[in-house]
Amino acid sequence: MMQTDVAIIGAGVAGLRAAGMLQKAGVSCAILDARDRIGGRIVTVDADGQPSEDGFDLGPSWFWPGTQPDIGRLVEELGLASFLQHSDGDVVFERMAREPSHRFRPINQEPQSRRLVGGSATLIRALAAQVAPDSIRLNTRVIEARLTDEGAVLTTLDADGRTDILHAMRIVAALPPRLLAAHVQFLPAQRADTIVRWQATPTWMAPHAKFFAFYDRPFWREAGLSGTAQSMVGPMVEMHDATTATGEAALMGFIGVPAEQRAARGEADLTAACLAQLARIFGAEAQAPQATLIKDWAADPLTATSADRFAGGYIAPSDRPWVAGPWAQHLFLAGSETSAVEPGYLAGAVMAAERAARVILSTGQV
């Protein structure tokens, strides 16, 4: 039986941030992730869909340091460079299919969104650099957590179907509450009202799909367009300039077609419809990209449950404890959705992780 002070479920922003803080204070951690990579919902790829250090974000991309000081502080602490989301030029709005789209000169708004140079995965790499490499166990799914007099006993399952046992004094669940409820059996069981709350909390990004079209240059800027568009026609409801800091050009859109319909239509049909929409909005040149890419988060079993195949809903911030009963002193939720401020955002993941780490360190019982 492997032993550690704290078992952390999830190697995304929250899990890695909590691990870095705990290990710096001398607390041993085992970071367990069911995926074959770190990062969770942060994935930065090139136009071929391969991991890249100068790519495009399939998951979270923006942050707002002006209103999210915690993520701004962390980015500065880690020495990461960022740049403003491109917003110069007109915004396009599609209201009805039978009428032309409308161009508007936007009013400058503050605070402006920013992106990390190299993509959001730079944050993951920087956080991972603060964690002992041998403390991360990938392809490791936690399937059971049993409370004992000495702490918690976790049963894990690897990619080959082998089980293992891990003993920990504390558990940090750095994943969405809905996934925790769906995949981990607790003994003794969590209270019924606790499970209901976990299951009712939407998982950020889980119902959504992103479409990318890659080009040799950001031609829409030459036409005085910002790359930002909104549509009531579809299939994309919101579009943005996704060009990287180094000038790799792309347009990105959130597909508004529900998950079940996306699965029924298939990627080829959705791609054709998205390109036709980009051509309507940004001109004929948008019809001929160098490559395209769709990331459907609802089809990712390590992100979405069956409940996430519908509209995600609003994540209501709350400082009410997420765990009650016998597990209250042993299990700490740190997924972004559990943050009392900015739940669902990168900032929420940072704040939830730091909260969990501070609580564990303040007890001195690890």
C-alpha positions as CSV (number, residue, x, y, z in Angstrom):
1,M,0.0,0.0,0.0
2,M,1.4,3.4,-1.1
3,Q,1.1,6.1,1.5
4,T,1.1,9.9,1.2
5,D,-0.1,12.9,3.2
6,V,-2.5,14.2,0.6
7,A,-4.0,12.5,-2.4
8,I,-5.0,15.0,-5.1
9,I,-7.5,13.8,-7.7
10,G,-6.9,15.8,-10.9
11,A,-3.8,17.2,-12.5
12,G,-5.3,20.4,-14.0
13,V,-4.7,23.9,-12.8
14,A,-6.3,23.3,-9.4
15,G,-4.6,20.0,-8.7
16,L,-1.2,21.2,-9.6
17,R,-1.5,24.5,-7.8
18,A,-2.6,22.8,-4.6
19,A,0.2,20.2,-4.9
20,G,2.8,22.9,-5.4
21,M,1.7,24.8,-2.3
22,L,1.5,21.7,-0.1
23,Q,4.8,20.2,-1.3
24,K,6.5,23.6,-0.7
25,A,5.4,23.3,2.9
26,G,6.8,19.8,3.2
27,V,3.5,17.9,2.8
28,S,3.8,14.8,0.6
29,C,1.3,14.5,-2.3
30,A,0.2,12.0,-4.8
31,I,-1.5,13.6,-7.8
32,L,-3.7,11.1,-9.6
33,D,-5.2,11.8,-13.0
34,A,-7.3,9.5,-15.2
35,R,-6.0,11.1,-18.4
36,D,-2.7,10.3,-20.1
37,R,-1.6,13.9,-19.8
38,I,-1.7,16.7,-17.3
39,G,-3.8,19.8,-17.8
40,G,-7.4,18.6,-17.5
41,R,-9.6,20.9,-19.6
42,I,-6.5,22.9,-20.7
43,V,-5.3,21.7,-24.1
44,T,-3.1,23.7,-26.4
45,V,-2.5,22.3,-29.9
46,D,-1.3,23.2,-33.3
47,A,-3.4,23.1,-36.5
48,D,-2.9,19.4,-36.7
49,G,-4.4,18.9,-33.3
50,Q,-1.0,18.0,-31.7
51,P,0.3,19.4,-28.4
52,S,2.1,22.7,-29.0
53,E,4.1,25.3,-27.1
54,D,2.7,28.0,-29.5
55,G,-0.8,26.8,-30.2
56,F,-4.5,27.2,-29.9
57,D,-6.6,26.6,-26.8
58,L,-9.3,23.9,-27.1
59,G,-10.4,24.7,-23.5
60,P,-10.0,27.9,-21.5
61,S,-8.1,30.7,-23.2
62,W,-8.9,34.1,-21.6
63,F,-8.3,35.6,-18.2
64,W,-9.1,39.1,-16.8
65,P,-6.4,40.2,-14.4
66,G,-8.2,43.5,-13.8
67,T,-11.2,41.7,-12.2
68,Q,-9.4,38.4,-11.4
69,P,-6.4,39.5,-9.3
70,D,-5.6,35.9,-8.1
71,I,-5.0,34.6,-11.6
72,G,-3.1,37.8,-12.5
73,R,-0.9,37.4,-9.4
74,L,-0.2,33.8,-10.3
75,V,0.7,34.6,-13.9
76,E,3.1,37.3,-12.7
77,E,4.5,35.0,-10.0
78,L,5.3,32.3,-12.6
79,G,6.8,34.8,-14.9
80,L,4.4,34.1,-17.8
81,A,3.9,36.5,-20.7
82,S,0.4,37.5,-21.8
83,F,-1.2,39.6,-24.6
84,L,-4.5,41.3,-25.2
85,Q,-7.2,39.5,-27.0
86,H,-7.4,41.1,-30.5
87,S,-10.4,43.4,-30.6
88,D,-9.5,46.2,-33.0
89,G,-12.1,46.5,-35.8
90,D,-15.8,46.0,-36.2
91,V,-17.9,43.3,-34.6
92,V,-20.4,41.4,-36.7
93,F,-23.9,40.4,-35.7
94,E,-26.1,37.9,-37.5
95,R,-29.7,38.3,-36.5
96,M,-31.8,36.4,-39.1
97,A,-30.9,34.1,-41.9
98,R,-32.9,36.1,-44.5
99,E,-31.1,39.4,-43.8
100,P,-27.4,40.4,-44.2
101,S,-25.2,40.6,-41.2
102,H,-24.6,43.9,-39.4
103,R,-21.3,45.5,-38.6
104,F,-20.8,47.6,-35.5
105,R,-18.0,49.7,-34.1
106,P,-17.7,48.4,-30.5
107,I,-17.3,50.7,-27.5
108,N,-14.0,50.0,-25.8
109,Q,-14.7,48.1,-22.6
110,E,-12.5,47.5,-19.6
111,P,-11.2,45.2,-18.4
112,Q,-10.0,43.6,-21.6
113,S,-9.4,39.9,-21.8
114,R,-5.9,38.5,-22.1
115,R,-4.3,35.3,-23.3
116,L,-1.1,33.6,-22.4
117,V,1.8,33.7,-24.9
118,G,2.1,30.1,-26.1
119,G,-1.4,29.2,-25.0
120,S,-2.9,28.2,-21.7
121,A,-0.8,25.1,-21.5
122,T,2.1,27.4,-20.5
123,L,0.3,27.8,-17.2
124,I,0.1,24.0,-16.7
125,R,3.8,23.5,-17.5
126,A,4.8,26.3,-15.1
127,L,2.7,24.8,-12.3
128,A,4.0,21.3,-13.0
129,A,7.5,22.6,-12.7
130,Q,6.8,23.3,-9.0
131,V,5.7,19.8,-8.3
132,A,7.9,16.7,-7.8
133,P,7.7,14.8,-11.1
134,D,7.4,11.4,-9.4
135,S,4.3,12.5,-7.5
136,I,2.2,12.6,-10.6
137,R,0.5,9.3,-11.6
138,L,-1.3,9.5,-15.0
139,N,-3.8,6.9,-16.4
140,T,-4.9,6.5,-12.8
141,R,-8.6,6.6,-12.1
142,V,-9.9,6.8,-8.5
143,I,-12.9,4.5,-8.2
144,E,-13.4,4.3,-4.4
145,A,-12.5,6.2,-1.3
146,R,-13.0,4.6,2.1
147,L,-12.6,6.4,5.4
148,T,-10.7,4.7,8.2
149,D,-9.4,5.7,11.6
150,E,-6.0,6.4,10.0
151,G,-7.3,8.5,7.2
152,A,-8.6,7.5,3.7
153,V,-7.9,4.5,1.6
154,L,-8.2,5.1,-2.2
155,T,-8.7,2.3,-4.7
156,T,-7.3,3.2,-8.1
157,L,-7.6,1.7,-11.6
158,D,-5.0,2.0,-14.3
159,A,-5.4,1.9,-18.1
160,D,-4.7,-1.8,-18.1
161,G,-7.4,-2.6,-15.6
162,R,-5.1,-3.1,-12.6
163,T,-6.2,-1.9,-9.2
164,D,-3.9,-0.4,-6.5
165,I,-4.4,1.0,-3.1
166,L,-3.3,4.4,-1.8
167,H,-3.5,5.6,1.8
168,A,-3.7,9.3,2.5
169,M,-4.6,11.5,5.5
170,R,-6.5,14.0,3.3
171,I,-8.0,14.1,-0.2
172,V,-8.2,17.1,-2.5
173,A,-10.7,16.5,-5.2
174,A,-9.5,19.0,-7.9
175,L,-12.2,18.1,-10.4
176,P,-15.8,19.1,-11.0
177,P,-18.2,18.0,-8.4
178,R,-20.4,16.3,-11.0
179,L,-17.5,14.1,-12.1
180,L,-16.6,13.3,-8.5
181,A,-20.2,12.1,-7.8
182,A,-20.2,10.0,-11.0
183,H,-16.9,8.2,-10.7
184,V,-15.9,7.8,-7.1
185,Q,-17.7,5.7,-4.6
186,F,-17.4,6.9,-1.0
187,L,-17.5,4.6,2.1
188,P,-19.3,5.8,4.2
189,A,-21.5,7.4,1.5
190,Q,-21.7,11.1,1.2
191,R,-24.9,12.7,2.6
192,A,-27.8,12.6,0.1
193,D,-28.0,16.4,0.0
194,T,-24.3,16.7,-0.7
195,I,-24.5,14.3,-3.7
196,V,-27.6,16.2,-5.0
197,R,-25.6,19.4,-4.8
198,W,-22.6,17.9,-6.6
199,Q,-24.7,16.4,-9.3
200,A,-26.6,19.7,-9.8
201,T,-23.4,21.8,-10.3
202,P,-22.8,22.3,-14.0
203,T,-19.3,21.4,-15.3
204,W,-17.7,24.3,-17.1
205,M,-17.0,23.6,-20.8
206,A,-18.6,20.2,-20.6
207,P,-21.7,20.9,-22.9
208,H,-19.7,22.9,-25.4
209,A,-17.8,22.5,-28.6
210,K,-15.2,24.7,-30.2
211,F,-14.5,25.0,-33.9
212,F,-11.2,26.3,-35.3
213,A,-10.3,27.4,-38.8
214,F,-6.6,28.0,-39.5
215,Y,-5.3,30.5,-42.2
216,D,-2.1,31.8,-43.6
217,R,-2.8,35.3,-42.3
218,P,-5.6,37.1,-40.3
219,F,-7.2,38.5,-43.5
220,W,-10.3,39.7,-41.6
221,R,-8.2,42.4,-40.0
222,E,-7.4,43.8,-43.4
223,A,-11.1,44.3,-43.9
224,G,-11.4,46.2,-40.7
225,L,-13.0,43.3,-38.7
226,S,-12.0,42.3,-35.2
227,G,-12.8,38.7,-35.7
228,T,-15.5,38.9,-33.1
229,A,-19.0,38.0,-34.2
230,Q,-22.3,36.9,-32.6
231,S,-25.0,35.0,-34.4
232,M,-28.6,33.9,-33.9
233,V,-28.4,32.0,-37.1
234,G,-25.7,29.5,-36.4
235,P,-24.2,27.0,-36.2
236,M,-21.8,29.0,-34.2
237,V,-23.2,31.5,-31.7
238,E,-20.0,33.3,-30.9
239,M,-16.8,33.8,-32.8
240,H,-13.4,35.3,-32.0
241,D,-9.9,35.9,-33.5
242,A,-7.8,33.1,-32.2
243,T,-4.5,34.2,-33.8
244,T,-1.5,33.5,-31.5
245,A,1.0,36.0,-30.2
246,T,3.4,34.9,-32.9
247,G,0.9,35.5,-35.7
248,E,-0.4,32.0,-36.4
249,A,-3.8,32.9,-37.7
250,A,-7.1,31.4,-36.8
251,L,-10.8,32.0,-36.2
252,M,-12.6,30.2,-33.4
253,G,-16.2,29.8,-32.6
254,F,-18.5,28.2,-30.0
255,I,-20.9,25.8,-31.7
256,G,-24.5,26.4,-30.6
257,V,-25.8,23.1,-31.8
258,P,-26.8,20.9,-28.8
259,A,-24.5,17.9,-28.1
260,E,-26.9,15.2,-29.2
261,Q,-27.5,17.0,-32.5
262,R,-23.7,17.5,-33.0
263,A,-23.2,13.7,-32.5
264,A,-26.0,12.9,-35.0
265,R,-24.7,15.4,-37.7
266,G,-21.1,14.3,-37.5
267,E,-17.9,16.4,-37.8
268,A,-17.8,16.7,-41.6
269,D,-21.3,18.3,-41.8
270,L,-20.6,20.6,-38.9
271,T,-17.3,21.7,-40.4
272,A,-19.0,22.5,-43.7
273,A,-21.7,24.5,-41.9
274,C,-19.2,26.4,-39.8
275,L,-17.1,27.3,-42.8
276,A,-20.2,28.5,-44.7
277,Q,-21.0,30.7,-41.7
278,L,-17.5,32.2,-41.5
279,A,-17.7,33.0,-45.2
280,R,-21.0,34.8,-44.7
281,I,-19.4,36.9,-41.9
282,F,-15.8,37.4,-42.9
283,G,-15.8,36.9,-46.6
284,A,-15.2,34.2,-49.2
285,E,-11.6,33.7,-48.1
286,A,-12.8,32.2,-44.9
287,Q,-14.2,29.3,-46.9
288,A,-10.7,27.9,-47.7
289,P,-8.7,27.4,-44.5
290,Q,-5.5,25.5,-44.3
291,A,-7.0,23.2,-41.7
292,T,-10.0,22.9,-39.3
293,L,-10.5,21.4,-35.9
294,I,-13.4,20.6,-33.7
295,K,-13.1,19.9,-30.0
296,D,-16.4,18.6,-28.6
297,W,-16.1,18.5,-24.8
298,A,-19.4,16.8,-24.4
299,A,-17.9,13.7,-26.1
300,D,-15.0,13.6,-23.6
301,P,-15.9,11.1,-20.9
302,L,-13.3,12.5,-18.5
303,T,-15.0,15.9,-18.7
304,A,-18.7,15.3,-19.3
305,T,-21.4,13.1,-17.9
306,S,-24.7,12.4,-19.5
307,A,-26.1,15.3,-17.5
308,D,-23.7,17.6,-19.4
309,R,-25.1,16.9,-22.8
310,F,-27.6,19.7,-22.3
311,A,-27.1,23.4,-21.6
312,G,-24.6,23.9,-18.8
313,G,-26.5,26.5,-16.8
314,Y,-25.0,29.1,-14.5
315,I,-22.6,28.1,-11.7
316,A,-23.8,30.0,-8.6
317,P,-20.8,31.2,-6.4
318,S,-21.1,29.9,-2.9
319,D,-19.0,29.7,0.2
320,R,-21.1,27.0,1.7
321,P,-19.1,23.9,2.5
322,W,-19.1,21.3,-0.2
323,V,-18.6,18.3,2.2
324,A,-20.4,17.4,5.4
325,G,-20.6,14.6,7.8
326,P,-17.7,12.2,8.5
327,W,-15.9,13.2,5.4
328,A,-15.8,17.0,6.2
329,Q,-12.3,16.9,7.8
330,H,-10.8,14.6,5.2
331,L,-12.1,15.6,1.8
332,F,-11.7,19.1,0.2
333,L,-13.2,20.1,-3.1
334,A,-10.9,22.3,-5.3
335,G,-12.4,22.1,-8.8
336,S,-13.0,25.5,-10.3
337,E,-16.7,25.1,-10.0
338,T,-16.4,25.0,-6.2
339,S,-14.7,28.5,-5.9
340,A,-16.7,31.1,-4.0
341,V,-15.5,33.6,-6.6
342,E,-15.2,33.2,-10.4
343,P,-16.4,29.6,-10.4
344,G,-15.7,27.8,-13.7
345,Y,-12.9,30.2,-14.8
346,L,-9.1,29.8,-14.5
347,A,-9.2,32.2,-11.7
348,G,-11.8,30.0,-9.9
349,A,-9.5,27.0,-10.2
350,V,-6.6,28.9,-8.7
351,M,-8.7,30.3,-5.8
352,A,-10.3,26.9,-5.0
353,A,-6.9,25.2,-5.0
354,E,-5.3,27.8,-2.7
355,R,-8.3,27.6,-0.4
356,A,-8.0,23.8,0.0
357,A,-4.2,24.0,0.5
358,R,-4.5,26.7,3.2
359,V,-7.1,24.8,5.1
360,I,-5.0,21.6,5.1
361,L,-1.9,23.5,6.1
362,S,-3.8,25.3,8.9
363,T,-4.8,22.1,10.6
364,G,-1.3,20.8,10.9
365,Q,-2.6,17.2,10.8
366,V,-0.9,15.8,7.8
